[in-house]
């Protein structure tokens, strides 16, 4: 899904699933969103700041097995995934207002995705927008005053929850990585 968002030119920083990172900041334990890029580069912090134009990332709300296919061929899963998008309106052209950015993100993410074994029949559709408040969208993160200022105008943000359905196929041979003994 992050790959689809990377196609949107107004999104500067796009990551997959945000991972809570705890660290000690002068005696205070903070929790901030981050992601580890697949490219092997260092961790990307997903914290609003004036030098960034925009940030987009995902949060897992729920993921559960809902049923099994006949003859134990696989399991059907239902998930809810939230996309969080932060915008620095001073660094974006007027065409990327919050409503048009939200529309572009929703259009990009909805639909059917290509199979990638063992995952098949991946479908994504918009479910709902959570309450648009700092607490509802960013409440799990420990932002201090210097970071909270970027959640007020002229900055903007939105989040949207997506319902996801997919099948994990059983008996799908996966390549096995074998390591030689290091004796």
Secondary structure, 3 states (H helix, E strand, C coil): CHHHHCCCCCCCEEEEECEEEEEEECCEEEEEEEECCCCCCCCEECCCCCCCCEEEEEEEEEEEEEEECHHHCEEEEEEEEEEEEEEEHHHCCHHHCHHHHHHHHHHHHCEECCCECCEEEEEEEEEECCCCCHHHHHCCCCCCHHHHHHHCCCEEEEEEEEEEEEEEECCCCCCCCCCCCCC
